[in-house]
Amino acid sequence: MLLFMNKGMTTEYCFAAMEKLLSVLYGASGIVSALLYLPQVFRYHRDRHACLSISLFSWSGWIVIGTITFLYAAFGARNPLFASVAGLNVMAQSTVLAYGIRARLKASSPP
């Protein structure tokens, strides 16, 4: 932290600036993280056979963990940014899971 301090800057100011920067980066990384699901979702939309490889167990587990994270962020930490990032990820994960469930239902139904 001393590396970033100019003459006259207090430690508290530097920590506040670093906290602000990390908050902006965290919010941006959450949006980027959700956007990174899009290429995979588009692939699932174009290639129904690829959807059969989706692990329903793994994606369901990640959704449960993400939902717990969202609930903690919203009601425990009361942090809207944290809750928004967690919520975006749960929505993206749920989209992938929905493709996997739909593919299995279509594969098991008679033609």
Contacts in CASP RR format, 6 or more apart in sequence:
PFRMAT RR
TARGET T0000
AUTHOR 0000-0000-0000
METHOD contacts of the structure
MODEL  1
MLLFMNKGMTTEYCFAAMEKLLSVLYGASGIVSALLYLPQVFRYHRDRHA
CLSISLFSWSGWIVIGTITFLYAAFGARNPLFASVAGLNVMAQSTVLAYG
IRARLKASSPP
1 11 0 8 1.000
1 14 0 8 1.000
1 15 0 8 1.000
1 18 0 8 1.000
4 14 0 8 1.000
4 17 0 8 1.000
4 18 0 8 1.000
5 11 0 8 1.000
5 14 0 8 1.000
23 81 0 8 1.000
26 81 0 8 1.000
26 82 0 8 1.000
26 85 0 8 1.000
27 81 0 8 1.000
27 84 0 8 1.000
27 85 0 8 1.000
29 85 0 8 1.000
30 85 0 8 1.000
30 88 0 8 1.000
30 89 0 8 1.000
31 85 0 8 1.000
31 88 0 8 1.000
33 85 0 8 1.000
33 88 0 8 1.000
33 89 0 8 1.000
33 92 0 8 1.000
34 88 0 8 1.000
34 89 0 8 1.000
34 91 0 8 1.000
34 92 0 8 1.000
37 92 0 8 1.000
37 93 0 8 1.000
37 95 0 8 1.000
37 96 0 8 1.000
40 96 0 8 1.000
41 92 0 8 1.000
41 95 0 8 1.000
41 96 0 8 1.000
41 99 0 8 1.000
43 50 0 8 1.000
44 50 0 8 1.000
44 51 0 8 1.000
44 54 0 8 1.000
44 96 0 8 1.000
44 99 0 8 1.000
44 100 0 8 1.000
45 99 0 8 1.000
48 103 0 8 1.000
48 106 0 8 1.000
49 103 0 8 1.000
51 99 0 8 1.000
51 100 0 8 1.000
51 102 0 8 1.000
51 103 0 8 1.000
52 100 0 8 1.000
52 103 0 8 1.000
52 104 0 8 1.000
52 107 0 8 1.000
54 96 0 8 1.000
54 97 0 8 1.000
54 99 0 8 1.000
54 100 0 8 1.000
54 103 0 8 1.000
56 97 0 8 1.000
56 100 0 8 1.000
56 101 0 8 1.000
56 104 0 8 1.000
59 93 0 8 1.000
59 96 0 8 1.000
59 97 0 8 1.000
59 100 0 8 1.000
60 97 0 8 1.000
62 93 0 8 1.000
63 90 0 8 1.000
63 93 0 8 1.000
63 94 0 8 1.000
63 97 0 8 1.000
66 86 0 8 1.000
66 87 0 8 1.000
66 89 0 8 1.000
66 90 0 8 1.000
66 93 0 8 1.000
67 90 0 8 1.000
69 86 0 8 1.000
70 83 0 8 1.000
70 86 0 8 1.000
70 87 0 8 1.000
70 90 0 8 1.000
73 79 0 8 1.000
73 82 0 8 1.000
73 83 0 8 1.000
73 85 0 8 1.000
73 86 0 8 1.000
74 80 0 8 1.000
74 83 0 8 1.000
77 83 0 8 1.000
END
